[in-house]
């Protein structure tokens, strides 16, 4: 009976549950705003490196 009481009062797993809940909330938020995130990343990459078509045109050799 004492072992059951100790198990019930143990709180070591609480941190793990909290981390899993935070991760679940972040994943849900990312899924909700997926299109906005993809658009933002695409625009940022294009500003930094230019269009993907420009890169493809410069890397293919001309015959």
JOKA-V795900 format. One record per helix or strand of 3 or more residues. SS is the DSSP state (@ for helix, = for strand). FROM is the first residue (numbers start at 1). TO is the last residue. If there is no record, write none. Layout:
# JOKA-V795900
SS_FROM_TO ; SS_FROM_TO
This chain:
# JOKA-V795900
@_2_9 ; @_14_32 ; @_34_49 ; @_52_59
